[in-house]
Amino acid sequence: QKKGRDPFDMINSMMSDMRNKMIDMQKNFDQAAVGSDVHSFKSSSVKTYSKTGDGPAKVFEATNQTRRAPGGIKETRQAVRDSESGLAKMAVGHHIRDRGHIIEKRMDSKSGNTE
Protein backbone atom coordinates (compact mmCIF):
# COMPACT_ATOMS: atom_id res chain seq x y z
CA GLN A 1 0.00 0.00 0.00
CA LYS A 2 1.43 3.34 -1.08
CA LYS A 3 1.33 6.13 1.48
CA GLY A 4 0.35 9.53 0.15
CA ARG A 5 1.28 12.84 1.61
CA ASP A 6 -1.56 14.61 3.39
CA PRO A 7 -2.50 17.63 1.23
CA PHE A 8 -3.42 19.61 4.35
CA ASP A 9 0.14 19.21 5.66
CA MET A 10 1.44 20.73 2.46
CA ILE A 11 -1.01 23.65 2.61
CA ASN A 12 -0.26 24.24 6.31
CA SER A 13 3.45 24.30 5.50
CA MET A 14 2.96 26.80 2.68
CA MET A 15 0.79 29.04 4.87
CA SER A 16 3.30 28.88 7.71
CA ASP A 17 6.12 29.87 5.35
CA MET A 18 4.06 32.77 3.99
CA ARG A 19 3.16 33.92 7.51
CA ASN A 20 6.85 33.87 8.54
CA LYS A 21 7.81 35.89 5.45
CA MET A 22 5.11 38.44 6.23
CA ILE A 23 6.35 38.74 9.82
CA ASP A 24 9.92 39.27 8.56
CA MET A 25 8.71 41.86 6.06
CA GLN A 26 6.83 43.69 8.84
CA LYS A 27 9.96 43.76 11.03
CA ASN A 28 12.03 45.11 8.13
CA PHE A 29 9.41 47.76 7.40
CA ASP A 30 9.36 48.94 11.02
CA GLN A 31 13.16 49.05 11.23
CA ALA A 32 13.52 50.97 7.95
CA ALA A 33 10.92 53.57 8.93
CA VAL A 34 12.40 54.39 12.33
CA GLY A 35 15.24 56.88 12.29
CA SER A 36 15.36 57.29 8.53
CA ASP A 37 14.56 60.15 6.20
CA VAL A 38 11.67 58.45 4.45
CA HIS A 39 7.93 58.81 4.44
CA SER A 40 6.05 55.56 4.95
CA PHE A 41 2.48 54.35 5.17
CA LYS A 42 1.37 51.00 6.56
CA SER A 43 -2.21 49.76 6.64
CA SER A 44 -3.94 46.53 7.57
CA SER A 45 -7.59 45.67 7.82
CA VAL A 46 -9.89 42.73 8.33
CA LYS A 47 -13.62 42.39 7.87
CA THR A 48 -15.79 39.37 8.60
CA TYR A 49 -19.45 38.90 7.81
CA SER A 50 -21.69 36.11 9.06
CA LYS A 51 -25.42 35.59 8.54
CA THR A 52 -27.37 32.60 9.74
CA GLY A 53 -31.12 32.21 9.68
CA ASP A 54 -33.39 35.21 9.96
CA GLY A 55 -31.30 37.01 12.57
CA PRO A 56 -29.24 40.11 11.89
CA ALA A 57 -25.86 39.77 10.18
CA LYS A 58 -22.75 39.77 12.36
CA VAL A 59 -20.03 42.12 11.12
CA PHE A 60 -16.56 42.60 12.57
CA GLU A 61 -14.16 45.20 11.17
CA ALA A 62 -10.72 46.25 12.35
CA THR A 63 -8.21 48.61 10.74
CA ASN A 64 -4.78 49.80 11.72
CA GLN A 65 -2.81 52.53 9.92
CA THR A 66 0.55 54.11 10.60
CA ARG A 67 2.13 57.04 8.78
CA ARG A 68 5.70 58.10 9.43
CA ALA A 69 7.68 61.13 8.31
CA PRO A 70 11.24 62.36 8.90
CA GLY A 71 11.96 63.90 12.27
CA GLY A 72 10.25 61.20 14.32
CA ILE A 73 6.74 62.21 13.24
CA LYS A 74 4.14 59.45 13.37
CA GLU A 75 0.36 59.27 13.11
CA THR A 76 -1.56 56.14 14.09
CA ARG A 77 -5.20 55.26 13.50
CA GLN A 78 -6.96 52.20 14.89
CA ALA A 79 -10.63 51.36 14.54
CA VAL A 80 -12.79 48.38 15.56
CA ARG A 81 -16.48 47.75 14.98
CA ASP A 82 -18.23 44.63 16.25
CA SER A 83 -21.96 44.32 15.58
CA GLU A 84 -22.33 41.35 17.93
CA SER A 85 -21.08 43.21 21.02
CA GLY A 86 -22.27 46.60 19.75
CA LEU A 87 -18.82 48.10 20.32
CA ALA A 88 -17.29 50.68 17.98
CA LYS A 89 -14.07 52.43 18.90
CA MET A 90 -11.45 54.55 17.19
CA ALA A 91 -8.10 55.88 18.36
CA VAL A 92 -5.95 58.50 16.63
CA GLY A 93 -2.43 59.18 17.82
CA HIS A 94 0.00 61.95 16.92
CA HIS A 95 3.62 61.49 17.93
CA ILE A 96 6.80 63.53 17.63
CA ARG A 97 9.80 61.50 18.68
CA ASP A 98 9.11 60.26 22.24
CA ARG A 99 6.10 62.55 22.86
CA GLY A 100 2.61 61.56 21.83
CA HIS A 101 -1.07 62.28 22.23
CA ILE A 102 -3.78 59.68 21.60
CA ILE A 103 -7.50 60.41 21.42
CA GLU A 104 -9.85 57.46 21.75
CA LYS A 105 -13.60 57.41 21.27
CA ARG A 106 -15.91 54.48 22.11
CA MET A 107 -19.54 53.90 21.40
CA ASP A 108 -21.77 51.06 22.51
CA SER A 109 -24.69 50.85 20.10
CA LYS A 110 -26.60 48.52 22.42
CA SER A 111 -26.56 50.82 25.44
CA GLY A 112 -26.09 54.12 23.60
CA ASN A 113 -23.11 55.04 25.81
CA THR A 114 -20.37 57.17 24.28
CA GLU A 115 -16.96 57.85 25.83
Secondary structure as a PSIPRED ss2 file (coil, helix, strand):
# PSIPRED VFORMAT (PSIPRED V4.0)

   1 Q C   1.000  0.000  0.000
   2 K C   1.000  0.000  0.000
   3 K C   1.000  0.000  0.000
   4 G C   1.000  0.000  0.000
   5 R C   1.000  0.000  0.000
   6 D C   1.000  0.000  0.000
   7 P H   0.000  1.000  0.000
   8 F H   0.000  1.000  0.000
   9 D H   0.000  1.000  0.000
  10 M H   0.000  1.000  0.000
  11 I H   0.000  1.000  0.000
  12 N H   0.000  1.000  0.000
  13 S H   0.000  1.000  0.000
  14 M H   0.000  1.000  0.000
  15 M H   0.000  1.000  0.000
  16 S H   0.000  1.000  0.000
  17 D H   0.000  1.000  0.000
  18 M H   0.000  1.000  0.000
  19 R H   0.000  1.000  0.000
  20 N H   0.000  1.000  0.000
  21 K H   0.000  1.000  0.000
  22 M H   0.000  1.000  0.000
  23 I H   0.000  1.000  0.000
  24 D H   0.000  1.000  0.000
  25 M H   0.000  1.000  0.000
  26 Q H   0.000  1.000  0.000
  27 K H   0.000  1.000  0.000
  28 N H   0.000  1.000  0.000
  29 F H   0.000  1.000  0.000
  30 D H   0.000  1.000  0.000
  31 Q H   0.000  1.000  0.000
  32 A H   0.000  1.000  0.000
  33 A H   0.000  1.000  0.000
  34 V C   1.000  0.000  0.000
  35 G C   1.000  0.000  0.000
  36 S C   1.000  0.000  0.000
  37 D C   1.000  0.000  0.000
  38 V C   1.000  0.000  0.000
  39 H C   1.000  0.000  0.000
  40 S E   0.000  0.000  1.000
  41 F E   0.000  0.000  1.000
  42 K E   0.000  0.000  1.000
  43 S E   0.000  0.000  1.000
  44 S E   0.000  0.000  1.000
  45 S E   0.000  0.000  1.000
  46 V E   0.000  0.000  1.000
  47 K E   0.000  0.000  1.000
  48 T E   0.000  0.000  1.000
  49 Y E   0.000  0.000  1.000
  50 S E   0.000  0.000  1.000
  51 K C   1.000  0.000  0.000
  52 T C   1.000  0.000  0.000
  53 G C   1.000  0.000  0.000
  54 D C   1.000  0.000  0.000
  55 G C   1.000  0.000  0.000
  56 P C   1.000  0.000  0.000
  57 A C   1.000  0.000  0.000
  58 K E   0.000  0.000  1.000
  59 V E   0.000  0.000  1.000
  60 F E   0.000  0.000  1.000
  61 E E   0.000  0.000  1.000
  62 A E   0.000  0.000  1.000
  63 T E   0.000  0.000  1.000
  64 N E   0.000  0.000  1.000
  65 Q E   0.000  0.000  1.000
  66 T E   0.000  0.000  1.000
  67 R E   0.000  0.000  1.000
  68 R E   0.000  0.000  1.000
  69 A E   0.000  0.000  1.000
  70 P C   1.000  0.000  0.000
  71 G C   1.000  0.000  0.000
  72 G C   1.000  0.000  0.000
  73 I E   0.000  0.000  1.000
  74 K E   0.000  0.000  1.000
  75 E E   0.000  0.000  1.000
  76 T E   0.000  0.000  1.000
  77 R E   0.000  0.000  1.000
  78 Q E   0.000  0.000  1.000
  79 A E   0.000  0.000  1.000
  80 V E   0.000  0.000  1.000
  81 R E   0.000  0.000  1.000
  82 D E   0.000  0.000  1.000
  83 S C   1.000  0.000  0.000
  84 E C   1.000  0.000  0.000
  85 S C   1.000  0.000  0.000
  86 G C   1.000  0.000  0.000
  87 L E   0.000  0.000  1.000
  88 A E   0.000  0.000  1.000
  89 K E   0.000  0.000  1.000
  90 M E   0.000  0.000  1.000
  91 A E   0.000  0.000  1.000
  92 V E   0.000  0.000  1.000
  93 G E   0.000  0.000  1.000
  94 H E   0.000  0.000  1.000
  95 H E   0.000  0.000  1.000
  96 I E   0.000  0.000  1.000
  97 R C   1.000  0.000  0.000
  98 D C   1.000  0.000  0.000
  99 R E   0.000  0.000  1.000
 100 G E   0.000  0.000  1.000
 101 H E   0.000  0.000  1.000
 102 I E   0.000  0.000  1.000
 103 I E   0.000  0.000  1.000
 104 E E   0.000  0.000  1.000
 105 K E   0.000  0.000  1.000
 106 R E   0.000  0.000  1.000
 107 M E   0.000  0.000  1.000
 108 D E   0.000  0.000  1.000
 109 S C   1.000  0.000  0.000
 110 K C   1.000  0.000  0.000
 111 S C   1.000  0.000  0.000
 112 G C   1.000  0.000  0.000
 113 N C   1.000  0.000  0.000
 114 T E   0.000  0.000  1.000
 115 E C   1.000  0.000  0.000
